[in-house]
Amino acid sequence: MSHSQTAPTAVDPTAKRSTRDLVRAAISGWLGTALEFMDYQLYSLAAALVFADLFFSNDDPAMAVVAAMATYGVGYVARPVGAFFFARLGDKTGRTKVLFYTILLMGLSTTLIGVLPTYSQVGILAPILLVILRLLQGFGAGAEISGAGVMLAEYAPAKRRGIIASLVALGTNCGTLLASGLWAILLVAFSEQEVIDWAWRIPFIGSAVIMLFAVWVRFNLKESPVFEERDDVVEGKALTKQETLEQAQLAGDTRTIEALNRKPIKAFIIALMLRFGQAGNSGLIQTYLISYITVVLLLDRSIGVNAVIVSSLVAFITVPLSGWLGDRFGRKRMYMVWAIIALIVIVPTMLMINSKDTVQVFVGYVVLHNLAVMSFASLENLTLPELFGSRNRYTYTAMAREIAAIVATGAGPVLAAAWVSAATGSFIPIVIMLGFFTLCALVASIIMPEVAGRDLTDPRDAV
């Protein structure tokens, strides 16, 4: 049987991994998250720019946009199912196997979108096939970013978790930047008709290159040292709850007994609300707002795409800065600071975007995206894993992320599209929704405990 303990581990388990191991884990997390967000940004931009024409009837252009956004949201329906399936497997058998499976499924689904027939070719079968691939993509992605965040949190030294795990958020940024850059090149290199006819397929098929590289990196990745240190892990597999309880009682392990008898309700609600802030704002700003700029404001398609690129470049500063500040001043304090600042800038930045002036659109989007999305994303990848105990960390982190995602990121753009359409193009619904999501994060940050530097071998939740 594995050894038991009644106090925090004397030796930091991360010391069992070399700097090379940490670098490989960081690259693995960065690649997987980059691929996930490249996949989703490819689709979100395609949904905003061409998918309404390609996969849905053109009888009502406004409803075609709503349908395209709804198909984007479908991917989030499968994410909680995938999160539950893969994350539970990750808590029972280890992180590395699961991360190998998720990236393979996610990457293959994205690549196959690039070879789908269109509505004009096969009729209703086209959106059906698109929905199937979106479901498979979501099923694989459901546990991807959570697994990457948990893995890096469990690999990194306690005082540097924020800056190291911000690499996961940088992966989201790199994926978004790459997808946006590919679309910007397409819009410059090809005519609008060529993009609609065939060129849109290039980035989807090309994503296979990143997938293959990420699979290779993960094939040689060592297991999380914190997972290996768990008292309930024997020969690489977790004991059942009953077996763990019996072992803890025999050893007098009060931490494990307390953890098994405590429900994770408080920690889960806090994680869910923190996630609502980032996920809701992300869906509105990175997905719907691009369509709003193009379809409602009637600006050139390249403006929204280029604004995403500029904002993603700025985020290379925002993300590590937010992670470093989280290490320096704590997760709780920095969540509160970013949420308050984000609430202040929502109305001014939306007024700038609605002005239709290209410079103001760019500045408004960059400020809003970095303060209301990327700053939260950096903190989130550490805060959520730190809220939960070692036994079910991956499962609860993934479920909190994906339940919030299906409601906020999945349904948010659809609701925004319908609400703005009903409001005859007004941006007020966007302001209201951004304010609500940001308030969720602020309230959660006020009631949460400080979790920075927490002992991740502890089986108990932080609250």
C-alpha positions as MATLAB code, in Angstrom:
seq = 'MSHSQTAPTAVDPTAKRSTRDLVRAAISGWLGTALEFMDYQLYSLAAALVFADLFFSNDDPAMAVVAAMATYGVGYVARPVGAFFFARLGDKTGRTKVLFYTILLMGLSTTLIGVLPTYSQVGILAPILLVILRLLQGFGAGAEISGAGVMLAEYAPAKRRGIIASLVALGTNCGTLLASGLWAILLVAFSEQEVIDWAWRIPFIGSAVIMLFAVWVRFNLKESPVFEERDDVVEGKALTKQETLEQAQLAGDTRTIEALNRKPIKAFIIALMLRFGQAGNSGLIQTYLISYITVVLLLDRSIGVNAVIVSSLVAFITVPLSGWLGDRFGRKRMYMVWAIIALIVIVPTMLMINSKDTVQVFVGYVVLHNLAVMSFASLENLTLPELFGSRNRYTYTAMAREIAAIVATGAGPVLAAAWVSAATGSFIPIVIMLGFFTLCALVASIIMPEVAGRDLTDPRDAV';
ca = [
       0.000    0.000    0.000;
       1.002    3.588   -0.503;
       2.325    5.386    2.579;
       0.022    7.661    4.582;
       0.571   11.035    6.134;
      -1.209   13.243    8.639;
       0.618   16.448    7.808;
       1.684   18.234    4.637;
       4.493   16.579    2.734;
       7.921   17.608    4.037;
       9.498   17.463    0.606;
       7.946   19.380   -2.262;
       6.902   16.692   -4.803;
       7.795   19.031   -7.653;
      11.448   18.546   -6.655;
      11.178   15.052   -8.130;
      11.028   16.586  -11.606;
      13.948   18.205  -13.372;
      13.860   21.551  -15.102;
      13.724   19.632  -18.379;
      10.615   17.779  -17.179;
       8.990   21.067  -16.195;
       9.823   22.586  -19.596;
       8.335   19.577  -21.379;
       5.166   19.803  -19.257;
       4.921   23.521  -19.991;
       5.359   22.978  -23.734;
       2.786   20.180  -23.631;
       0.228   22.373  -21.889;
       0.973   25.301  -24.144;
       0.637   23.233  -27.326;
      -2.586   21.538  -26.292;
      -4.218   24.760  -25.215;
      -2.960   26.540  -28.327;
      -4.501   23.837  -30.501;
      -7.788   23.944  -28.590;
      -8.128   27.688  -28.942;
      -6.868   27.678  -32.493;
      -9.613   25.171  -33.265;
     -12.291   27.243  -31.577;
     -11.092   30.555  -32.936;
     -10.938   29.070  -36.437;
     -14.539   28.038  -36.060;
     -15.718   31.236  -34.364;
     -14.181   33.393  -37.102;
     -15.512   31.070  -39.792;
     -18.957   31.226  -38.157;
     -18.805   35.016  -38.109;
     -17.432   35.406  -41.641;
     -18.447   32.535  -43.960;
     -20.203   29.592  -42.307;
     -23.601   31.279  -42.420;
     -23.272   31.207  -46.227;
     -21.675   27.750  -46.465;
     -23.652   25.520  -44.127;
     -27.046   27.177  -43.733;
     -29.850   28.389  -45.966;
     -29.463   31.933  -47.307;
     -33.199   32.694  -47.162;
     -32.734   34.805  -44.018;
     -29.140   36.106  -43.538;
     -29.770   37.242  -39.932;
     -31.097   33.831  -38.896;
     -28.210   32.135  -40.723;
     -25.803   34.023  -38.434;
     -27.804   32.907  -35.388;
     -27.668   29.299  -36.685;
     -23.907   29.534  -37.240;
     -23.460   30.819  -33.686;
     -25.738   28.052  -32.401;
     -23.525   25.446  -34.083;
     -20.562   27.084  -32.371;
     -22.451   26.643  -29.108;
     -23.137   22.962  -29.829;
     -19.485   22.183  -29.183;
     -20.003   23.336  -25.613;
     -22.833   20.832  -25.105;
     -20.330   17.965  -25.407;
     -17.651   19.613  -23.275;
     -19.132   18.807  -19.826;
     -19.649   15.186  -20.908;
     -16.059   14.964  -22.119;
     -14.844   16.782  -19.009;
     -16.595   14.308  -16.705;
     -15.436   11.251  -18.653;
     -11.793   12.210  -19.198;
     -11.200   14.133  -15.954;
     -12.473   11.259  -13.787;
     -10.174    8.989  -15.775;
      -7.338   11.454  -15.138;
      -7.955   11.435  -11.380;
      -7.980    7.632  -11.357;
      -5.153    6.710  -13.734;
      -3.069    9.866  -14.152;
      -2.965   13.055  -16.207;
      -0.674   12.056  -19.085;
      -2.831    9.327  -20.649;
      -5.887   11.530  -20.690;
      -4.056   14.502  -22.198;
      -2.859   12.225  -25.006;
      -6.410   11.099  -25.800;
      -7.972   14.562  -25.628;
      -5.568   16.245  -28.015;
      -5.866   13.454  -30.553;
      -9.678   13.539  -30.599;
      -9.819   17.314  -30.602;
      -7.274   17.717  -33.399;
      -8.773   15.090  -35.714;
     -12.249   16.631  -35.423;
     -10.945   20.061  -36.377;
      -9.008   18.746  -39.352;
     -12.078   16.918  -40.686;
     -14.139   20.133  -40.631;
     -11.843   21.275  -43.430;
     -13.073   18.512  -45.764;
     -16.832   18.799  -45.120;
     -19.272   19.293  -48.008;
     -21.328   22.514  -47.954;
     -25.090   23.156  -47.889;
     -25.157   23.791  -51.633;
     -23.563   20.389  -52.230;
     -25.471   18.063  -49.882;
     -28.213   20.184  -48.333;
     -29.202   19.544  -44.728;
     -26.502   16.862  -44.369;
     -23.847   19.619  -44.303;
     -24.900   21.244  -41.006;
     -25.580   17.782  -39.528;
     -21.995   16.675  -40.227;
     -20.690   19.982  -38.910;
     -22.632   19.515  -35.672;
     -21.277   15.947  -35.264;
     -17.681   17.117  -35.608;
     -18.330   20.028  -33.251;
     -19.668   17.531  -30.695;
     -16.585   15.326  -31.035;
     -14.324   18.364  -30.852;
     -16.073   19.526  -27.698;
     -15.927   16.050  -26.157;
     -12.142   16.021  -26.498;
     -11.673   19.671  -25.562;
     -13.770   19.340  -22.405;
     -10.844   18.079  -20.350;
      -7.962   19.591  -22.332;
      -7.329   23.023  -20.845;
      -8.334   21.826  -17.362;
      -5.815   18.995  -17.624;
      -3.112   21.347  -18.844;
      -3.794   23.742  -15.966;
      -3.831   20.953  -13.366;
      -0.657   19.421  -14.788;
       1.296   22.684  -14.675;
      -0.052   23.583  -11.228;
       1.149   20.197   -9.948;
       4.518   20.500  -11.702;
       5.428   24.096  -10.819;
       7.124   25.239   -7.561;
       4.519   26.815   -5.244;
       5.874   30.372   -5.403;
       6.063   30.375   -9.221;
       2.820   28.656  -10.148;
       1.208   31.837  -11.441;
       3.918   32.793  -13.893;
       4.515   29.199  -15.061;
       0.869   28.211  -15.455;
       0.207   31.459  -17.303;
       1.754   29.532  -20.192;
      -1.583   27.743  -20.483;
      -3.323   31.078  -20.950;
      -0.573   32.078  -23.391;
      -1.499   28.922  -25.286;
      -5.028   30.245  -25.638;
      -3.532   33.490  -26.867;
      -1.188   31.793  -29.344;
      -4.007   29.665  -30.704;
      -6.256   32.680  -31.098;
      -3.438   34.652  -32.737;
      -2.536   31.863  -35.157;
      -6.141   31.281  -36.188;
      -6.751   35.009  -36.609;
      -3.505   35.417  -38.541;
      -4.430   32.600  -40.910;
      -7.812   34.186  -41.534;
      -6.242   37.597  -42.074;
      -3.885   36.079  -44.679;
      -6.785   34.358  -46.408;
      -8.775   37.590  -46.605;
      -5.773   39.390  -48.141;
      -4.485   36.620  -50.418;
      -7.832   35.543  -51.850;
     -10.975   37.231  -53.030;
     -14.083   36.976  -50.868;
     -15.585   34.480  -53.288;
     -12.459   32.299  -53.275;
     -12.514   32.238  -49.486;
     -16.147   31.131  -49.531;
     -15.588   28.613  -52.326;
     -12.551   26.741  -50.989;
      -9.829   28.765  -49.212;
     -11.629   28.606  -45.833;
     -10.612   24.934  -45.664;
      -6.858   25.659  -45.511;
      -6.493   26.557  -41.796;
      -8.660   23.644  -40.635;
      -6.648   21.079  -42.575;
      -3.377   22.786  -41.654;
      -4.120   22.476  -37.926;
      -3.101   18.796  -38.219;
       0.562   19.864  -38.130;
       0.251   21.293  -34.613;
      -1.775   18.283  -33.478;
       0.932   15.826  -34.581;
       3.670   17.813  -32.833;
       1.639   18.013  -29.609;
       0.945   14.265  -29.707;
       4.687   13.616  -30.033;
       5.508   15.860  -27.048;
       2.879   14.247  -24.839;
       3.947   10.748  -25.750;
       7.147   11.333  -23.703;
       5.630   13.366  -20.863;
       6.188   12.196  -17.271;
       3.274   11.925  -14.865;
       2.377   14.737  -12.451;
       4.537   14.455   -9.294;
       1.565   15.441   -7.121;
      -0.538   12.610   -8.584;
       2.254   10.149   -7.824;
       2.515   11.508   -4.272;
      -1.173   10.901   -3.484;
      -1.775    8.490   -0.596;
      -4.590    6.760   -2.453;
      -2.522    5.987   -5.574;
      -1.101    2.468   -5.741;
       0.956    1.371   -8.762;
      -0.327    4.284  -10.841;
      -4.043    3.824  -10.066;
      -6.263    5.425   -7.447;
      -7.972    3.334   -4.797;
     -11.745    3.440   -4.498;
     -13.306    5.827   -1.980;
     -13.998    2.970    0.448;
     -10.463    1.599    0.145;
      -9.036    5.068    0.673;
     -11.185    5.595    3.766;
     -10.139    2.261    5.278;
      -6.477    3.021    4.645;
      -6.796    6.506    6.160;
      -8.564    5.173    9.266;
      -5.855    2.563    9.842;
      -3.120    5.181    9.482;
      -4.923    7.911   11.437;
      -4.788   10.191    8.369;
      -7.167   12.941    9.512;
      -6.713   15.056    6.376;
      -7.941   12.297    4.082;
     -10.812   11.339    6.389;
     -11.925   14.981    6.516;
     -11.643   15.294    2.745;
     -13.762   12.185    2.119;
     -16.490   13.410    4.492;
     -16.624   16.972    3.159;
     -18.741   17.990    0.159;
     -17.052   20.265   -2.409;
     -20.102   22.532   -2.751;
     -18.535   25.830   -1.586;
     -15.327   25.397   -3.567;
     -17.277   24.330   -6.648;
     -19.641   27.327   -6.550;
     -16.706   29.735   -6.209;
     -14.920   28.054   -9.115;
     -18.100   28.172  -11.188;
     -18.598   31.899  -10.606;
     -14.956   32.720  -11.308;
     -15.253   30.752  -14.522;
     -18.450   32.590  -15.488;
     -16.513   35.845  -15.523;
     -13.857   34.663  -17.946;
     -15.931   32.247  -20.057;
     -18.888   34.579  -20.502;
     -16.734   37.535  -21.475;
     -14.671   35.346  -23.801;
     -17.716   34.092  -25.698;
     -19.069   37.599  -26.189;
     -15.803   39.353  -27.019;
     -13.869   36.714  -28.967;
     -16.846   35.237  -30.818;
     -19.950   37.397  -31.021;
     -18.268   40.805  -31.074;
     -16.446   39.885  -34.308;
     -19.788   39.080  -35.927;
     -21.282   42.286  -34.475;
     -18.511   44.383  -36.026;
     -19.045   42.722  -39.417;
     -22.797   42.109  -39.621;
     -24.330   44.837  -37.433;
     -21.829   47.677  -37.813;
     -21.244   46.671  -41.475;
     -17.490   47.180  -41.240;
     -15.017   45.344  -43.455;
     -14.490   41.702  -42.431;
     -10.761   42.240  -41.998;
     -11.239   44.844  -39.227;
     -12.564   42.381  -36.672;
      -9.943   39.778  -37.547;
      -7.083   42.274  -37.348;
      -8.377   43.622  -34.018;
      -8.168   40.084  -32.611;
      -4.578   39.794  -33.858;
      -3.498   43.089  -32.273;
      -5.236   42.211  -29.018;
      -3.601   38.779  -28.953;
      -0.183   40.411  -29.334;
      -0.883   42.755  -26.423;
      -1.971   39.735  -24.367;
       1.601   38.416  -24.479;
       2.201   41.129  -21.868;
      -1.133   40.925  -20.040;
      -1.106   37.168  -19.400;
       2.328   36.709  -17.751;
       1.885   40.022  -15.914;
      -1.402   38.797  -14.427;
       0.208   35.464  -13.480;
       3.171   37.203  -11.836;
       0.893   39.584   -9.928;
      -1.111   36.570   -8.751;
       2.082   35.093   -7.305;
       3.142   38.416   -5.809;
      -0.158   39.652   -4.315;
      -2.380   36.548   -4.307;
      -5.141   35.203   -6.539;
      -7.982   36.695   -4.485;
      -6.720   40.279   -4.544;
      -5.843   40.244   -8.237;
      -9.200   38.759   -9.235;
     -10.904   41.639   -7.405;
      -8.661   44.251   -9.023;
      -9.139   42.949  -12.570;
     -12.914   42.556  -12.140;
     -13.359   46.126  -10.904;
     -11.231   47.535  -13.733;
     -13.141   45.433  -16.288;
     -16.479   46.749  -14.998;
     -15.233   50.316  -15.377;
     -14.108   49.934  -19.009;
     -17.092   48.022  -20.472;
     -19.209   51.040  -21.458;
     -16.344   53.271  -22.744;
     -14.850   50.489  -24.866;
     -18.210   49.505  -26.355;
     -18.847   53.158  -27.227;
     -15.488   53.197  -29.015;
     -16.309   50.039  -30.957;
     -19.760   51.357  -31.851;
     -18.257   54.573  -33.220;
     -17.249   52.607  -36.372;
     -13.966   54.514  -36.440;
     -11.268   51.958  -37.255;
      -8.755   53.227  -34.677;
     -11.367   53.405  -31.932;
     -12.650   49.931  -32.819;
      -9.131   48.562  -32.471;
      -8.374   50.342  -29.181;
     -11.765   49.488  -27.686;
     -11.485   45.821  -28.590;
      -7.889   45.466  -27.368;
      -8.613   47.081  -23.990;
     -11.843   45.147  -23.442;
     -10.382   41.793  -24.503;
      -7.255   42.069  -22.365;
      -8.906   43.399  -19.210;
     -12.122   41.349  -19.265;
     -10.834   38.075  -20.738;
      -7.057   37.526  -20.760;
      -6.326   38.833  -17.256;
      -8.925   36.412  -15.853;
      -7.671   33.552  -18.022;
      -4.179   33.821  -16.565;
      -5.391   33.650  -12.955;
      -8.041   31.029  -13.648;
      -5.644   28.290  -14.730;
      -4.060   28.313  -11.243;
      -6.934   29.355   -9.034;
      -9.340   26.596  -10.029;
      -6.915   23.692   -9.402;
      -5.782   25.304   -6.137;
      -9.372   25.424   -4.855;
      -9.731   21.638   -4.883;
      -8.117   18.728   -3.052;
      -5.736   16.280   -4.670;
      -8.114   13.310   -4.987;
     -10.700   14.916   -7.332;
      -8.865   18.046   -8.487;
      -9.008   17.297  -12.209;
     -12.699   16.295  -12.134;
     -13.960   19.304  -10.203;
     -11.749   21.751  -12.111;
     -12.943   20.405  -15.461;
     -16.619   20.308  -14.477;
     -16.566   23.852  -13.092;
     -14.926   25.084  -16.266;
     -17.248   23.298  -18.656;
     -20.574   23.794  -16.916;
     -19.848   27.511  -16.932;
     -18.667   27.277  -20.529;
     -21.827   25.630  -21.843;
     -23.983   28.305  -20.226;
     -21.764   31.332  -20.751;
     -19.463   30.758  -23.722;
     -21.770   28.394  -25.586;
     -25.123   30.080  -25.096;
     -23.795   33.622  -24.632;
     -23.054   34.431  -28.303;
     -26.394   32.927  -29.392;
     -28.316   34.990  -26.832;
     -26.322   38.092  -27.737;
     -27.013   37.625  -31.470;
     -30.750   37.175  -30.872;
     -30.981   40.001  -28.315;
     -29.057   42.518  -30.444;
     -31.203   41.552  -33.459;
     -34.373   42.132  -31.411;
     -32.948   45.440  -30.171;
     -32.371   46.542  -33.796;
     -28.604   46.534  -33.535;
     -28.177   48.226  -30.144;
     -25.016   47.380  -28.199;
     -26.799   47.725  -24.838;
     -27.496   43.945  -24.588;
     -23.747   43.317  -24.954;
     -22.964   45.775  -22.151;
     -25.537   44.163  -19.858;
     -24.214   40.656  -20.491;
     -20.560   41.659  -20.050;
     -21.456   43.437  -16.800;
     -23.284   40.379  -15.464;
     -20.451   37.959  -16.216;
     -17.829   40.269  -14.721;
     -19.898   40.756  -11.557;
     -19.977   36.975  -11.115;
     -16.178   36.923  -10.987;
     -16.073   39.895   -8.606;
     -18.528   38.351   -6.132;
     -16.650   35.032   -6.210;
     -13.320   36.770   -5.587;
     -14.751   38.530   -2.544;
     -15.997   35.317   -0.880;
     -13.139   32.995   -1.871;
     -10.175   32.214    0.421;
      -6.615   32.949   -0.641;
      -5.209   29.855   -2.368;
      -1.844   31.020   -3.715;
       0.968   28.658   -2.728;
      -1.402   26.081   -1.254;
      -0.119   22.519   -0.633;
      -1.532   20.636   -3.624;
      -0.931   17.235   -2.022;
      -3.630   18.120    0.532;
      -6.744   15.996   -0.215;
      -9.028   18.658    1.286;
     -10.649   21.485   -0.684;
      -9.551   25.024    0.132;
     -12.977   25.930    1.564;
];
